[in-house]
Amino acid sequence: MEIDSTLLTILGVSAGILILMGWVEQIYKGYKTKRLKDVSKFLMIFIAAGSILWLVYGIIISDVFIIGTNMSGLILMIIVLGMKKRYDIRANAS
């Protein structure tokens, strides 16, 4: 069965948007509440490791959707980790 390249593009872009929206929502919620204590560092480490492997895979096969989604995901994850560290320090100082 052959799949149309346009359909594959729509599928790839849609998957990337859905994955990244979870991080955007977490950043928005964290910024608004100034709390990220419930975000697991270990979960984020495992997701980061998976994203890095997907990024390497995307680079090897030259897939712009895999590369873009995982680079964006890693950037958003770094933002969440930075916010978590900052807000956890503030919470412990109080």
C-alpha positions in Angstrom: 0.0 0.0 0.0 1.4 3.3 -1.1 0.8 6.4 1.1 0.5 9.9 -0.5 3.4 12.2 0.5 1.0 15.0 1.2 -0.8 12.8 3.7 2.5 11.8 5.3 3.4 15.5 5.6 0.1 16.3 7.3 0.5 13.3 9.6 4.1 14.4 10.6 3.2 18.0 11.2 0.1 17.1 13.2 2.1 14.7 15.3 4.7 17.3 16.0 2.2 20.0 16.9 0.3 17.6 19.3 3.5 16.6 21.1 4.8 20.1 21.4 1.5 21.6 22.7 1.8 19.5 25.8 5.1 21.3 26.7 3.6 24.7 25.8 0.6 24.1 28.1 3.0 23.1 30.9 5.1 26.2 30.4 2.0 28.4 30.4 0.6 26.7 33.6 3.9 26.9 35.4 4.4 30.6 34.5 0.9 31.4 35.7 1.1 29.5 39.0 4.9 29.8 39.6 4.8 26.1 40.6 6.2 23.1 38.9 6.7 20.8 41.9 4.6 18.0 40.4 6.7 17.8 37.3 9.0 14.8 37.6 12.7 15.4 36.8 13.1 11.7 36.0 10.3 11.7 33.5 11.8 14.7 31.8 15.2 13.1 31.7 13.8 10.0 30.0 11.8 12.0 27.5 14.9 14.1 26.8 17.0 11.0 26.2 14.3 9.7 23.8 14.1 13.0 22.0 17.9 13.1 21.6 17.8 9.6 20.1 14.9 10.6 17.8 16.9 13.7 16.8 19.9 11.6 15.9 17.6 9.2 13.9 16.0 12.2 12.1 19.4 13.6 11.2 20.6 10.2 9.9 17.6 9.8 7.6 17.4 13.5 6.9 13.7 13.9 8.0 13.0 17.6 8.7 9.8 16.8 10.7 11.6 14.5 13.1 14.5 16.9 13.5 12.3 19.9 14.0 9.9 18.3 16.4 12.6 16.9 18.6 14.7 20.0 18.6 11.7 22.1 19.5 10.7 19.6 22.2 14.2 19.7 23.7 14.1 23.5 23.8 10.7 23.5 25.5 11.8 20.9 27.9 14.9 23.0 28.8 12.6 25.9 29.5 10.4 23.7 31.8 13.4 22.4 33.6 14.7 25.9 34.1 11.4 27.1 35.4 11.1 24.1 37.7 14.5 24.8 39.2 13.8 28.5 39.6 10.4 28.0 41.2 11.6 25.1 43.4 14.4 27.3 44.8 11.9 30.0 45.5 9.5 27.6 47.3 12.3 26.2 49.4 13.5 29.6 50.4 10.1 30.6 51.7 
